[in-house]
Amino acid sequence: MKIHIKGGRLVDPRHGLDAPRDLFIAAGRIVGIGAAPDGFSANRVIDARGLVVAPGIVDLAARLREPGFEHKATLESEMRAAVAGGVTTLVVPPDTDPPLDEPGLVEMLKHRAKSLNLAHLHPLGALTARMEGERLAELAELRDAGCVAFSQANAPLPGTEVLWRALQYAATFGYGVWLQPQDPSLARGGVAHDGEVATRLGLGGIPSFAETIALATVLSLVRITGTRVHFCRLSTAEGVAMVRAAKREGLPVSADVAANHVHLSDIDIGWFDAHFHLVPPLRSIRDRDALRAGLADGTIDAICSDHTPVDEDAKLLPFAESEPGAVGLELLLPLTLKWAADAKVSLVDALARITSDPARVLRIGTGHLGAGQVADVCVFDPAAHVRVTPEWLRSQGKNTPFLGYELPGAVRYTLVAGHVVHEAPLA
């Protein structure tokens, strides 16, 4: 299939490009930018006048709920939600049931994803067997099966010694380790930020230093081992400052933030709205503003959806008993554009946080529109707004704090490896 995307505003953060350019695709790859190669004859022309033509979105955290939680969502439903949101590359945490600690499970998941012929899927392998934190999983075998890095997701490690051994092993073979910085003993029993709102509502609090103490421990071990570590879902101002200092020191670290935390704070919990029950918890306005500033100056490398479908019954429980998490695959682009508008960040820099920068964290070749590159493309209307309703969401989960919001950025076309996998009808 030869495709000509015509008349669009091509925005490619990796190459610093923001200009009117046509894009030419053949055999699943980009074969021309601006001018067609000799002899090119398109099978299809996509009219992109008034639209932005960008690299496909790279999401560093999306729970697709298979295997084990198919009552909450399925691989097919969530991958269709992904491409509807312009997401062409997904990183899947290992906290499935059973967890991704066996090569056969990883291979099965990748095979299932490939058979759907939608987005690219990259699993994170479990750092420890059964994610119990006692002994390391077979990391080399998991890597051979297709794991891009290793993580405990939200499962705690009971002691620092296991973490030290894991980082030593990972450093020996050049593996990346992805960690959510939260001290389990300090977070135990907490469901909200330890502040005035939690006190007023009588909710168990998780203090900010639960994050910073965990960060300090990991950073100390990174200095010793030299392991490449990615910090998942920063939530505090102090955490941002610590990562900023670590980068200035030259430590091999990176970080992401969930799109929800870029816009919301603990005040938004209101009167026990379980849609705002997230991990890590929504923190203070000061923390939220520090996260936004960290994104703007590059301290935080990427915005992710932290997509976590939860069935309706689990969100109808009292706040403290409800299951944490929110869907976000279809909201990642709109929430990024909203942040950019609020923070007066350029479209090039904003899109970098969901395309080229997360691709760099992953060490994969996607996230840009260079000649010869696999044609993963998102074509969207930056001026159009979407209204977030249960009916609009393609995800099987309808749990999001943004229900009822109108957000900028409507995806018109998503291409994966040169194939149109999503096409939205014009309103």
N, C-alpha and C positions, 0 to 999 in steps of 0.2 A: 504494500500500500504506500503510495506517494501522496503526501499531504502538503498543501501550501497554506500556511496561516498568514493571512494577508491583512495589512493595514493596522497592525496592533502596535502598542507601546511596549517595546521589549525591555524588560527590567531583569538584568542578570548581575546580582551583587558580586559574585566572584570575579567578574571581569569589569566591574564598575560601569556597566552599560545601562543607560536609561535614555532611550531614543526610539523614534519610529523605525521599525525594521520588520521586514517580512522574514518568516522562518520556513525553511524547506526540509522536509523529512522523507526519508526513503529507507526501506528495509529496517525500520525500527530505530534509525539513528538520524541525528541532525546532519544534513549534508550541505546546507547553505544558510547563511545569515545575511540578509540584505539583498543578495543577488542569487538567483537560481544557478545551480551548476549546469554545465553544458548538457543539452539533451534532456533536461528535466521536464517531465510532463505529468502534472498532478492528476491523481484519481479523484481527489477531493480538495476543494478550496473552502477554508473556514474564514469567514468574514470577521475580523477582529477589530474593526474600526470602533473606537471608543473604549476598547478593552485593554487590559494589561496582560501581556504574555510573559509568564514567569516560569522559573524552574518548578518542578513538582515539589510539594511540601514534604519535608522530612520530619517525622514526629518521633521523638525519643522515648515516648512512654505511652503505650496503648494496650490495655488489657482486652483481648478479644474473646476471653472466657472459655476457650477450648484449649485443652480437654478439661472436663470436670464440672463446668458451670454453665452448661448449655441452656439451663432454664433462665439464665440471666441474659444470654446473648449467644450467637453462633459466629463462627469464623466468617461465614458468608454475609450475614447481616452487618457485621461491623466493618468488613472490608468494603462493602458497598457504601456504607456511611463514610468511610475514609475517602474513597474516590469522589464521592459527592462533595466533600470538603476540599478537594484539590490535593489530598494527601496521597503521595505515590510511594513513599517508603515508610515502613512502620518498624519500630523496635518493640518487641514483646517481652515484658518482664517474666521471670520464671515461676511466679506464684500461681501456677495452675494446679489442678488436682488429678493425678499426681504432679508434683513440681517437675520442672525441666532439669532433672538431674541424671537422666539416662539418654544415651545417644539415640536409641530407638524412638523415644518420644519427640526429640528434636527433629529427626528425619521425617517422622509422620506429620508433624505440624508443617514443616516446609513443603512436603509433598501436597498436603491438603491445600495450602495457600497457592502453590503453583498451579494446581488443577483448576482453581477458580479464575486464574488469568486476570487478576485485578492488580492490587498493589504489591510491591516487593516487601517481603517479610524477613526481618532479622531477629532471631531469638537471642535473649540473654540466658546463659546457662546458670543453674543454681551454683552458688559458691560452695555450699556445703551439702552433704548427702541429706536428702529429704528436707533441706532447708532447716535442719534442726540445730545447726550451729556447732556440732560436736566434732565432725571430721570433714575434710575436704571432699568434694565430689571429684569424679574422674575428669578433671579439667581438660586434659589433653584430648581425650576421646570426645568430649563435648565440643571442643574447638573443631576437631576434624568433622564432626557432624553438622557444623554450620553456625555455632554460637559465635557472636561477635565480641562478647565480653562476658563477665560473670558478676552476679549480684545476689543479694539476699532479699531484694524487693523491700517490703516493709517488715520482714521477719528479723528479729533482733539476733545479734551474736551475744551469747551469754558471757563471754570473757574476751579480754584483749589478746590473750595468747593465740587463740584461733585466728583472729584477724591478722596478727603479726605473721604467723606461718603462712596464711593465705596470700598476703602481700609479697612475702619472700618468694613463694612458689611462682606467683604471677610475674614478678619481676624477672625471674630466671628465664622464662619463656616469652616474655614480651606481651603478656596478656593484659588487657585492661580490666579494672575492677570498678564497678559502679555501686556506690553506697548512698543510702539515704541517711544523713547525719542526725541521729536522734538517740540519746541515751535511754535505753529501755527502762531502767529503774526509775529515772526521773519522769518518764512519760506514762508509767503504769497507772491505769485508772483514769487518765485524762482524756477529754474529748474536745476541749476548746483551749484557746490561748489563755494562759494564766494572767488574767487582768480583771478590770472592773466589770466587763460584760459577763464573764464566767461567774464571778462572785455574785452579781445581781441575780443571775439565772440559777444559781446553785449547781453549776456544772463543774465537774472535775477539771482542773487546769493542767496544762502542759507548759512549763516555763520556757522562756527563750533560751536559757542556758542549757536545756536538754539538747539543743542543737549545737551550741557553741562548744560545750564540753566534748561532744562526740567529734566535732570538727577538729578540735585541738589534738585529740588522740590520733586521729587518722593522719593529720598533717605531720605530727611527730614521727609516725611510722613511715610516711612517704619520704621524709628527710633521710631516714635510715636505709630504706630499701630501694628508693628511686622508682617505685611502682607508679604506673600511669593510672590515676584515679579520677573518676568522674563523680561529682557530687550531685545527687538527684534531688530536685525539689527544695532548693533553699527557701527559707521562710522568714528569716530575721535580718534586721539591719546589721547586727553584729556579725552574723554569718557572712553577709556580703563583704563586710570590711575584712574579715579573716581571709576569704578567698582572694580578694584584691591584693592583700599583702603577700599571700603565698605566690601569686603570679609574678609580682614584682621581684620576689626572691628567686624566681626561676623554677619553681617546683612544677612537675608535670601534671597539673590539675586542670580540670574544667568543671563547669557547673551549668545546671538548667533550673528553670522555675516553671511551675504550672501556670497556665494562662489564667486560671481562676484567681490565683494569688496576686497577679499583676493588677487586678481591678477591684478586689474585694478585701474587706477587713472584718474583724470580729464583730464590729457594730452591725454588719449585715445579717448576722444570725437572727436578729429581731427577737421574736417570741418563739424560740425553739424550732425554727424551720430546718428540718433535717436535710434539705437540699444543700445546706451550708456546712454539713458535717463532713469534713475532709481530713485527709492525712497528707502532710502535716496540717495542723489546724490553721484557719485564717487568723492572722495576727493583727497587731495594731496598725493604725493608719501610718504611723512612723515607719513601721516595718514595710508596709506596702510601698510607700514612697521610696524607700531605700532599694527595694527590688526593682522598681521602675528605673531608678537612676543607675543601678548596676547593669541593667540591660542596655541602657543608652550608652554607657562608657565601655561596654564590652567585658566587664568583669564577669557577668553571666553570659554564657555563650549561646544559649538557646532558650526559646519558649517551647514547651511541650503541652500536649492536651491533658496528660495524665488521665486518659480516657478509662473510665471504670463503670461499666453498666451495672446497675443494681435494680433488682425487680421491685415493683411498686410496694409490695407488702413490707419489704425491708426498710423502706423509707417512711412508711406510715407509723412506725413505732416511735415512742418517745425519743427525743434527740440523743440522749446518752446511750440508748439501746439500739438505735438505728445503725444500719451498715454505712460506713463512710464511703465516699466516692461520688464522682460526677462524670457524665459523658462529655466529650469535647472534641471529637474528631472533626465534626462539621463546624465547630466554633473556633477552631485554632486560627484560621485566617481572619475572620471578622474581629476576633478579640485582639489579634496582633495589629490590625489596621486601626482599631480604636485606640490602642495604646500609642501608636505612632502619631495619631492626630492629637491626642491629649498632651503628649510629651514633645510635640513638634520635632519628631524624628523623621528623616527623609524616608521615602518609600524604599529606596535601595537598602538603607540600613535596617529598616524594619523587616523586609523580606529576607535579609541575610540571616536573621535570628531563627528563621524556620526553613531555610534552604541550605545555603552553603556552609554556615557555621555548624549546624548539627551534623552535616555530612562530614565535616572535618573532624568532629569529635568521634564519629564512627570510623573514620579512616576508610571511607568508601568514595567511589568516583562520581557519585550523583550530586545533585544540588546545584548544577549550573547548566548553561546552554551552549557550551563550546562545540565547535565543529568536530564531528566524529563521536560526540557523546550520545549515550542512549537517550532517546527522546522521551523523557519524562517531563511533562509540561502541564502547567495550570494556567488556564485562561479565565480571567475574572473581570467583573465590572466593579471598579472601585467606587462608583457613584451610586450604585444600587444598594438598597438596604434589604436585609432579610429579617423577618419576624420569627422569633424562636418560639415555636409551638410544638406540642407532642406530634402533631400531624406532619410538621415540616421535617422533623428529625428522622433520618433513615435508620439510625441505630435502634436496636431492639430496646435499649434502655432509654428512658425519658427523663432521667434524673439529672437536672442541671439547675444551678442557681439563676440561670439567665432566662428561664421561661418568661415569656411576655416581653422580653427586650427586643428592640429593633437595633440591628448592628450593621455596620458597613461591609460591603464586599460580598457579591454574589458570584459563585463559581458557575461559569457557563460551559466550559469543556475541561475534561481531564484526560490526558494522554499518558499511557504507560507503555514504554518501549514502542512508541509510534502508533499505538492502537487507541482509538477513542473509547474509553471505558466508562465515561460519564458525559452526558450531554443534557443540559437543562433547557427546557422549553422557555422561550421568552415570555414574560408576563404580558 
